[in-house]
Amino acid sequence: MAVNLSAPEQLAPVAGARWATAPAAIKKPGHDDLALLLLDAGATVAGVFTRNAFAAAPVHIARARLAGARALLVNSGNANAGTGRPGHADALACCEHAAVALGLEADQVLPFSTGVIGQRLPLDRMIPAIDRLGDELSEAGWLAAARAIMTTDTVPKGASRMIDIDGERVVLTGIAKGSGMIRPDMATMLAFIATDATIAQADLDAALREAMARSFNSISVDGDTSTNDACMACATGRAATLSPAAPGWRDFVAALTDLAAELARAVVRDAEGATRFITLAVGGARDEAEARAVAFTVAHSPLVKTACFAGDPNWGRILAAVGRAPVPDFSIDGVAIALDDVAIVAEGEPRADYAEADAAAVMAQAEYTIAIDLGRGDAASTVWTSDLSYEYVRINAEYRS
């Protein structure tokens, strides 16, 4: 059950970006599991992809086709990863059929897949569905697409932002999927964001990478980096022209970052089996990299995560995780740790006024912050994570059944 997360009631359409969805019974029948995004001619596309050495076939193809991209084809239920040359050929075949359906060249279609690793795509069921997608396109299709790309997600994830730049409205809308195998190292499993602004590809890429650092690169569910991670940004060219030298650029990047952060937090809120949403706020570091190293060490600790599930203020687990973080010349003398406003450790030692009942009350909440001050400098970083429950084990034990 998702932690304080519900499906968006509506998402703002983006002029020049149209979605279509269809069922193909890729994993099981009865629901849409294909989604196709068509962009206006002249649109620009930027992407950030997984660093996993076993990156899936669609990742390799999409990464090579960013320039001139006009369409994004997404399937859930099958990752098409670990499938070798046949999997690469399958992804190309899907793109070719989508291109025919849309009247495009095959290399203008980018493929994306998510689901079970190591299995071939069921082309016999997918191709007929792909052939029909071109007839169903709509600018109002964002929510349907958000549902179609879900795997173990319990809630479709989407958000919109509207900003004013020199009197002209600019729209941003995005969707994401992901619940497990989340330690992205770039993005989440799959995320797609579009804006009607006019932005050069290099500038869009820079904006996306800046937004990633404060959003999809700041979450962890289970410490596993997927083979299929991809986060895409598309600019359709139907609204204001933006560039780093133009007025409104910082407003756009801020809106993009805010939207991406909302989607990233939604992934953690909907983490497999999650009952807690936890903010790790690390300050007092010498640089941001140091703060992130501490935050992720705590976020990845199974002992911390299971204590969070139990609501057990076993703060020694947090202390131990901080102490083993890869921080050079680390002295514990300045370390402070708190749960929300309940101070536990100061100057590297337990506080005399610490009351376990107060800490237990915090950890009984669905959301709280673990605040860590390293006492070494002024840099800080925030990471979002979840607890580790019995249900997480069940979901992943039965994932292929």
C-alpha positions in Angstrom: 0.0 0.0 0.0 1.4 3.4 -1.0 2.4 5.8 1.7 0.3 8.9 1.5 0.1 8.7 -2.3 -3.0 8.7 -4.6 -3.4 8.7 -8.3 -3.4 12.2 -9.9 -6.9 13.3 -10.8 -5.8 14.9 -14.0 -2.6 15.9 -15.8 -2.2 18.9 -18.0 -2.0 18.2 -21.7 1.2 19.3 -23.5 0.7 20.8 -26.9 2.6 18.7 -29.5 2.7 15.6 -27.3 0.1 12.8 -27.9 -0.2 9.4 -26.2 -1.9 6.2 -27.2 -2.2 3.0 -25.1 -3.2 -0.6 -25.9 -3.3 -4.1 -24.4 -0.9 -6.7 -25.7 -1.0 -9.4 -22.9 2.7 -9.1 -22.5 2.7 -10.5 -19.0 -1.0 -11.1 -18.4 -4.1 -10.1 -20.3 -6.8 -7.6 -19.3 -5.0 -4.2 -19.1 -3.0 -1.8 -21.3 0.7 -2.6 -21.3 1.8 -0.6 -24.4 2.1 3.2 -24.6 3.2 5.4 -27.5 4.1 9.0 -27.4 4.2 11.0 -30.6 5.9 14.4 -30.7 5.5 17.2 -33.2 8.1 17.7 -35.9 10.9 19.9 -34.6 10.7 18.6 -31.1 13.8 17.9 -29.1 14.5 14.9 -26.9 17.1 14.4 -24.1 17.6 11.4 -22.0 19.5 10.0 -19.0 20.0 6.2 -18.9 21.1 3.4 -16.6 24.8 2.8 -16.0 24.3 -0.9 -15.5 26.7 -2.9 -17.7 23.8 -5.2 -18.7 21.7 -2.3 -20.0 18.7 -3.6 -21.8 18.4 -3.6 -25.6 16.0 -0.7 -25.7 18.4 1.4 -23.7 21.1 1.0 -26.2 18.8 1.8 -29.1 17.2 4.8 -27.4 20.5 6.3 -26.4 21.8 6.1 -30.0 18.6 7.7 -31.5 18.1 10.9 -29.4 18.9 13.2 -32.2 15.8 13.5 -34.4 13.5 11.4 -32.2 9.8 11.8 -32.8 8.2 8.9 -30.9 8.7 6.9 -27.7 7.3 3.3 -27.6 7.0 1.9 -24.1 6.0 -1.6 -22.9 5.5 -3.0 -19.4 5.7 -6.6 -18.3 8.9 -7.5 -20.1 12.3 -5.7 -19.7 13.9 -7.1 -22.9 17.1 -7.2 -20.9 19.7 -9.9 -20.9 18.3 -11.1 -24.2 21.4 -10.6 -26.4 21.2 -10.0 -30.1 17.7 -11.5 -30.5 16.4 -9.0 -27.9 18.0 -6.2 -29.9 16.4 -7.4 -33.1 13.0 -7.6 -31.3 13.3 -4.0 -30.1 14.1 -2.8 -33.6 11.1 -4.7 -35.0 8.8 -3.0 -32.6 10.2 0.4 -33.6 9.8 -0.4 -37.3 6.1 -1.2 -36.8 5.5 1.9 -34.7 7.2 4.0 -37.4 4.9 2.6 -40.1 1.9 3.3 -37.9 3.0 6.9 -37.5 4.4 7.6 -40.9 7.9 8.1 -39.5 11.4 6.6 -40.2 12.3 3.7 -37.9 15.2 5.5 -36.4 12.9 8.3 -35.2 11.3 5.8 -32.7 12.9 5.2 -29.3 12.0 1.9 -27.5 11.6 1.5 -23.7 10.8 -1.7 -21.8 10.2 -2.6 -18.1 9.3 -5.9 -16.4 10.9 -9.3 -16.1 14.5 -9.6 -17.1 15.9 -12.4 -19.4 12.8 -13.2 -21.5 12.1 -12.4 -25.2 9.3 -10.0 -26.1 6.1 -11.7 -27.2 6.2 -10.1 -30.7 3.2 -12.2 -31.8 1.0 -10.3 -29.4 2.8 -6.9 -29.4 3.1 -6.2 -33.1 -0.7 -6.3 -33.9 -1.2 -3.9 -30.9 1.6 -1.6 -32.0 0.1 -1.4 -35.5 -3.1 0.0 -34.1 -1.6 2.6 -31.8 -1.3 5.3 -34.4 -5.2 5.6 -34.5 -5.6 6.3 -30.7 -3.3 9.3 -30.1 -4.5 12.1 -27.8 -3.0 15.0 -25.9 -5.2 13.9 -23.0 -3.6 10.5 -22.8 -1.1 11.1 -20.0 -3.0 9.3 -17.2 -3.7 6.3 -19.4 0.0 6.1 -20.3 0.9 6.3 -16.6 -1.2 3.3 -16.0 0.0 1.3 -19.0 3.7 1.5 -17.9 3.1 0.2 -14.4 4.5 -3.2 -13.2 4.4 -3.7 -9.4 3.3 -0.1 -8.9 0.0 0.2 -7.1 -0.6 3.8 -8.1 0.0 5.6 -11.4 2.4 8.5 -11.0 2.2 11.8 -12.7 2.5 15.5 -12.1 2.1 18.8 -14.0 3.6 22.3 -13.6 2.6 25.6 -15.3 4.9 28.6 -15.2 4.7 32.1 -16.7 7.6 33.3 -18.8 7.3 36.9 -20.1 3.5 36.6 -20.1 3.5 33.2 -21.9 2.4 30.0 -20.2 4.7 27.1 -20.4 3.4 23.6 -19.4 5.4 20.7 -18.1 3.8 17.2 -17.5 5.5 14.0 -16.5 4.8 10.4 -15.6 7.0 7.7 -14.0 6.9 4.1 -13.0 8.9 2.2 -10.4 8.4 0.5 -7.1 11.4 -1.9 -6.7 14.9 -2.3 -8.1 15.3 1.3 -7.3 18.8 2.7 -6.7 18.7 4.5 -10.0 22.3 5.9 -10.4 20.7 8.3 -12.9 16.9 8.1 -12.9 14.1 5.8 -12.0 13.1 2.7 -13.9 11.1 4.8 -16.4 10.1 8.5 -16.5 8.8 10.7 -19.3 8.5 14.4 -19.1 7.4 16.8 -21.8 7.1 20.6 -22.1 5.6 22.7 -24.8 8.6 25.1 -24.6 11.1 25.5 -27.5 14.5 24.3 -26.3 17.6 23.2 -28.1 18.6 19.6 -27.4 21.9 20.4 -25.7 20.1 22.9 -23.3 17.3 20.4 -22.6 19.9 17.8 -21.8 21.7 20.2 -19.4 18.4 21.0 -17.7 17.4 17.4 -17.3 20.8 16.4 -15.8 20.6 19.3 -13.3 17.1 18.2 -12.3 18.1 14.6 -11.9 20.6 15.4 -9.1 17.8 16.7 -6.9 15.2 14.1 -7.8 15.7 10.7 -9.4 19.3 10.5 -8.3 18.3 11.1 -4.7 16.1 8.1 -4.1 16.5 4.5 -3.1 14.1 1.7 -2.3 16.3 -1.4 -2.2 19.8 -0.4 -3.5 19.4 -2.2 -6.8 20.1 -0.4 -10.1 17.8 -1.6 -12.9 19.0 -2.6 -16.4 16.3 -0.5 -17.9 16.4 2.9 -16.1 15.6 5.8 -18.4 14.4 9.4 -17.8 13.4 11.3 -20.9 12.7 15.0 -21.4 10.9 16.2 -24.5 10.3 19.8 -25.7 7.7 20.1 -28.4 8.4 23.7 -29.6 4.9 25.0 -29.3 5.5 27.7 -26.6 8.2 30.1 -25.5 11.8 29.8 -26.7 14.1 29.1 -23.7 17.9 29.0 -23.3 20.4 29.5 -20.5 20.9 33.1 -21.6 17.2 33.9 -21.9 14.9 35.3 -19.1 12.9 32.5 -17.5 15.5 29.8 -17.9 16.1 29.4 -14.1 12.3 29.3 -13.6 12.0 26.5 -16.1 14.8 24.5 -14.6 13.3 25.0 -11.1 9.9 23.8 -12.4 11.5 20.8 -14.1 13.4 19.9 -10.9 10.3 20.3 -8.7 8.2 18.1 -11.0 10.9 15.4 -11.2 11.3 15.5 -7.4 7.6 14.9 -7.0 7.7 12.0 -9.3 10.8 10.6 -7.6 9.2 10.8 -4.2 6.1 9.1 -5.6 8.3 6.2 -6.6 9.5 5.8 -3.0 6.0 6.3 -1.5 4.9 3.4 -3.7 7.9 1.3 -3.0 7.2 -2.4 -2.9 5.7 -3.3 0.4 6.5 0.2 1.9 4.8 1.4 5.1 7.1 4.3 5.7 8.4 7.3 3.7 11.7 8.5 5.2 13.6 11.6 4.4 17.4 11.4 5.1 18.6 15.0 5.6 22.4 15.0 6.0 24.2 18.3 6.8 27.5 19.5 8.2 29.4 17.8 5.4 32.6 19.1 3.7 30.9 18.7 0.3 27.7 17.4 -1.2 29.3 14.2 -2.3 30.2 13.4 1.3 26.7 14.2 2.5 25.2 11.9 -0.2 27.6 9.1 0.7 26.3 9.1 4.3 22.7 9.4 3.3 22.8 6.5 0.9 24.8 4.4 3.3 21.9 4.8 5.8 19.3 4.4 3.1 20.8 1.1 1.9 21.2 -0.5 5.4 18.8 -3.5 5.7 19.1 -3.2 9.5 18.0 0.5 9.5 15.2 -0.2 7.0 13.8 -3.2 8.9 13.9 -1.2 12.2 11.9 1.5 10.4 9.3 -1.1 9.3 9.0 -2.2 12.9 8.8 1.3 14.2 11.7 0.4 16.5 13.9 3.4 17.5 17.0 1.2 17.5 19.2 4.2 16.7 22.4 2.2 17.1 21.7 0.9 13.6 21.7 4.5 12.2 24.8 5.3 14.2 26.6 2.2 12.8 25.6 3.0 9.2 26.9 6.6 9.5 30.1 5.3 10.9 30.8 3.0 8.0 30.0 5.5 5.3 32.9 6.1 2.9 34.0 9.4 4.4 37.7 10.1 4.6 39.2 11.2 7.9 35.8 10.9 9.6 35.7 12.0 13.3 32.5 11.2 15.2 33.1 14.0 17.7 30.8 16.4 15.8 28.1 14.0 14.8 24.4 14.7 15.8 21.5 12.5 15.0 17.7 13.2 15.4 14.4 11.7 14.5 12.3 14.7 13.5 12.7 17.0 16.5 13.8 14.2 18.9 17.5 14.6 19.4 19.3 11.3 20.0 23.1 11.9 19.5 25.1 15.1 20.0 28.9 15.6 19.6 29.1 11.9 18.9 27.5 10.7 22.1 24.0 9.8 23.3 22.1 12.8 24.8 21.4 12.5 28.4 17.8 13.8 27.9 17.0 11.3 25.1 13.7 9.5 25.7 13.0 6.4 23.7 9.3 6.8 24.0 9.6 10.1 22.1 11.6 8.5 19.3 9.2 5.5 19.1 6.3 8.0 18.6 8.1 9.5 15.6 8.9 6.1 14.1 5.3 5.1 14.4 4.4 7.8 11.9 4.0 7.0 8.2 6.5 9.8 7.4 9.5 11.3 9.3 13.0 12.6 8.9 16.3 11.1 10.0 18.5 14.2 10.4 22.2 13.7 10.6 24.8 16.5 11.1 28.4 15.5 10.5 29.9 18.6 12.1 32.5 19.0 9.4 31.3 21.8 7.1 28.4 23.5 5.5 27.4 21.1 2.7 24.1 19.1 2.8 22.1 16.6 0.8 18.6 15.0 1.0 17.8 11.5 0.0 14.4 9.8 0.2 13.9 6.1 1.0 11.4 3.6 2.4 11.3 0.8 4.9 11.8 -2.9 4.2 8.8 -5.1 5.0 7.6 -8.7 4.8 5.5 -7.6 1.8 8.7 -6.5 -0.1 10.1 -10.0 0.3 6.8 -11.6 -0.9 6.4 -9.4 -3.9 9.9 -10.1 -5.1 9.8 -13.8 -4.2 6.7 -14.1 -6.4 7.7 -11.6 -9.1 7.7 -14.1 -12.0 4.7 -16.1 -10.9 
